[in-house]
Amino acid sequence: MSYHMYVSNSGSTFLSHFLMDESTGALQAQPDIDMGGAPGALATDSRKRWLFACMRSQKEFVTYAIDRSTGGLRRLSGVPAGSAPYIYVDDTDGYLLATYYGDGAVSVHGIDADGNLSTEPLQWIETDTHAHSIQTDRSNRFAYVPHTMPANAIYQFRFDAASGKLTPNEPPFVQPDTPEGPRHFVFHPTKDLCYSVNEDGCTVSAHHFAADQGTLTPFQVISTLPPDTDMEGMSTAEIKMTHDGNHLYASNRGHNTLAHYRVAADGSLELAGRYETEAVPRFFEIDPTGRYVYSAGQNTGRLVSYRIGDDGVLAKLATYDVGEGPLWIQFVQQV
């Protein structure tokens, strides 16, 4: 079985396209896909019919039909958008949620039966400066928006999947006690736990998740860097968890490593190691099989692959050339 891998290159005008062999993790380069401008964040619906792309240069959200046999993309439509660093499709495939770093806001667009987005957002909510990402929880009833410094908060919303409406939860946000700057986050696959990677503090925060109320309560903050590291030029970017929930990884920009944590039964984290990666790992991803990690170097235009061992240790496999400024990876199973 193979998977199409798309790499969004913010400094180029194309997606790098690979076929991933699930038995080895090896990537076979395919022709680049011309996007007609600089692409940013990517997302797909659950059935992998459509690829949604934030086109940074045009300030547009564009829908593409995916040919899952060849991996080719066919543009369907586009709608005006700001410069969104993160887009997310809810579990019903009915709505595209986005955050706006410069505007300090969140939007919701409707997705029709053909994959087209509503021309105007159904909702636009001002939050605070540096709104960085958005996802819903496993129930699709709540949504969360981390904000890096100076806001230093994770905004908490209730989400109505029937209407796409977001309403502030109570309390409307949770804040670290220290200037951590939450950026991205991941939910545990089976337990009521959530973990955020904190851009400014170079830390990971563990939260208890109240599934009925949809609220987060932090209980641990752990560094991603070795002790006594000079913090000048250091920041974190991405966070991912293995499919079994036993291991968690976070990327260090500047230090240029992936930090690895073991997840205890109570959800607390213990550092297990750090692995060298390409310079400025703004984005990395675990493949759909859960066997491999792919880390993109924003400053090198290269992608490095790793095999995930039974103990969560990453073993480097190969390095591949992509475009300039890679910042997103999206998988689609080939049919």
Secondary structure, DSSP 8 states (H G I E B T S, - for coil): -EEEEEEEETTSSEEEEEEEETTT--EEEEEEEE-SS-EEEEEE-TTS-EEEEEETTTTEEEEEEE-TTT--EEEEEEEE----SEEEE-TTS-EEEEEETTTTEEEEEEB-TTS-B-SS-SEEEE--S-B---EE-TTSSEEEEEE-TTT-EEEEEEEETTTTEEEEEEEEEE--SS---EEEEEE-SSSSEEEEEETTTTEEEEEEEETTTTEEEEEEEEESS-TT---TT-EEEEEEE-TTSSEEEEEEETTTEEEEEEE-TTS-EEEEEEEE-SSS--EEEE-TTSSEEEEEETTTTEEEEEEE-TTS-EEEEEEEE--SSEEEEEEEE--
